[in-house]
Amino acid sequence: MGTRTYGQHCGLAAAMDLVGQRWSMLIIRDLAPGPRRFTDLFAGLPGIATDVLAERLRELESAGVVVHRSTKHPVPAKLYSLTESGHELSAIAGRLADWGMPLLPAVPSTDWKVRARWALQTMARHYAGGLDDGQYELVIDGEEFTVDVSRRAAMLRYGPAEGAALLRMRCSSRQFFNAVKDPSYLDAPRRSLEIEGGAALAAKFLRALPLTAAAA
């Protein structure tokens, strides 16, 4: 698979030679919360072909923004993660995502994919403050995430909290988005929605991490 180039001696053109390739920036997005196996990346990028994913990962590794290491547990696999340069690119991807938010339709098309993780990444970037420093754990459709809050910043990562968490919430994607839209949704008892730490803290958490950034 050949790599197309603009052939221009310009930093922007050189960057777009790499990240302008289809799927490249979405791979960066999915690696931002932490390392992922190839199978994790493939499952999280609906519509991508395995050969395209492998090619994009090779390109990103060659550019020094992604690195992989072999792991034997729980099963032998390659684990991909961002380098320091990759994290810089991830920050750019976040700003680009914020720029693109107004382009989204108010109601997603029925054939569009929607993931709570994508929303959580945006919400963490928009952290408005007001929460105690610590770990806030969410299990959404069985997938574990932790938002680490420290010094007026919030960061999303894959996996459960390491030790005690101030909040633990287990829910479905539908329940999560209902609560994001209106945190008072959490006040009513719901059999399949589990909250450790209290509904009041869960609502405060969601209000502190708005999906839409506050106006400057």
N, C-alpha and C positions, 0 to 999 in steps of 0.2 A: 504494500500500500504506500504510494508515494506521498510525500508531504509537500503541499503547495506553499509557495512563498511569494510575498509581494516584491522581493528583490530590491528593496529600498534601504539605504543606509540611514535608518531612522529608528530611534528607540521604540516608538509606538508601533511601527511596522514590524519590528522584530518581535515585540510582545504579541502582536496579533497573529504572526506566523504560528506561534505556539498556542495561545489561548483562544484564538479565533476559530480553531478547529472545533467541529461539533462535539459536544459532550465534555470538552476539557475543563471548562469552568465549573460544570456540575460535579465532576469528580473532585475538584478542589473543595467545593461546598461540602461534599459528603465526607471528606477527610478532615475537615476543620474540627469536628468534635473529638477526633481521636483516630487511632489506627483502625484499619478495616481489612478483612480478608477479601480476596478476589470475589468470593461468593457473596459476601456482604454487599460489596459495591454493586455487583450485578443485580442483586435483589432490590437494591435501593434506587436503581436507575431504570425504571420501567421504559422499555422500548429500545434499549441499547443491545447490540449484538455482542457476543463474547469476543469475537475477533477484533471488533472496534474498541472495546474496553481494553483489551490486551495491548493494542497498538497505541492508544492514548496514554496508557500507563508507561509504556516504553519511552514515548516522547517526553513525558513529564519527568521521568527519571533522568533521561539524557540532558534535560535542561536544568537539572539540579533542584527541582521543586518537590519531588517525591522520591522517597527511598523505600526499599523493602528489606525485610529480614525474614529468615525462615523460623518457624515455630513448630514444635512437636506436640504441643498440648492445646486443646484437648485432642486435636488430630493434626497431622502434618499439613502445613499450609504456609503461604507467603502472607506476611502482614505488611500492608502499605501504610505509610504515614507521611506527613508533611515535614519538609526541612524548614530551617529558619526562613529561607527564601519563599518556601511554599506558604508559610504563615503570613508573610508580607502580602503575597498574592491573595490569600484568603481574606485579608482585611479589605483589599481592593474589591474583591468579589462581593463582600458585604455592602460596600457603598454602592456598587452597581445594582445590587438587589434592591436597595432602598430607592434608588433612582427609578427602577422598573416597577415598583409597587403601584404607582398611579396608572400604569398601563394595563393592570389586571382588570378584567371585568368584575362588576359587583357580584355576580353569581357565576361560578365556574361552569364551563360547558360540561355536559354530562359525560363526555369522553376524556376530560382532563383528569390527571392524577392529582390527588391532594394528600399530603403527608403532614402529620402533626410535627414531625421533626423539623421540617422546613420552616414551619411557623415558629417553633421554639428557638431556632437559630436567630431569626429576625427579632423575636421578643427579647432575647438576651442582649442583643446589640442596643436595644432601645431602653435598657434598664434606667428607670427614673429615680432610683434611690428609695430609701425608707424601710428596707428590710435589714434585719440583723445579719451580720456576717455569718456564713455557715453553708451547709449543704441542703439543697431542696431536691428531693428525689421524686421522679414521676415514672410510672409504668403505664405506657399507653399501648393498648392492643398487645400486651405482653412484652413490649420492648422497653428496656430500662434506660433512663436518662438521669443525669444529675446536673443541676444548675448550681455552680459554685459562686457565691456572692462574697465579695471582699473589696473593701475600700471603694465603694460606690461603683463597682464594676461587677458584671455578671457574665459568666462563661458557661456554655453548655458543653457537656462531654458525655460520651457513651458510658453505659454501665451504672451500677448502683452506687449509692453513697458509700464512702469509706469510713465505716463506723457510724456514729450517731448522726441522724439527719433531723433538722428542725421541722421538716414537713415531708411526709410520704403520701403520695396520692396515686391511686390505681384506678384507671378508667379506660373507656373506649375512645377512639378518635372522635366519634360523634359527641360524646359527653365533654371531651376536652374542648372542642370548638364551641359547643354551647356555652361552656363556662368562660371561655375567652371573650365571646360576644357579650355575655352578661354574667359577671361573677356572682350575682345573687342567685344564679341557677344552683350554686353549691349549697344554699341554705336548706333546701328541701331534702328530706331523707330519700336516698336512692340506693336500692339493694346492691347494684353492681358497681357502685362508685365508693371506693374505700379511701378514707382520709385519716391519717395519723398526724395529729398536730392541730386539728380543728378546722372547721369550714371557714372560720373567720380569717385564719392565717392563710389558707389556700386562696381565698378571695383577695386578700391583701397582696399575696404573691403575684397573682394574675394582673392586678391593677398596676403593680410596680414594673411589670414587663409588658408594656402595651405592644400590640402588633403594628401599630402605626406610630412612627416617630413624632414627637412633639414638634410643633412649628418653632423655628428659630426666632 
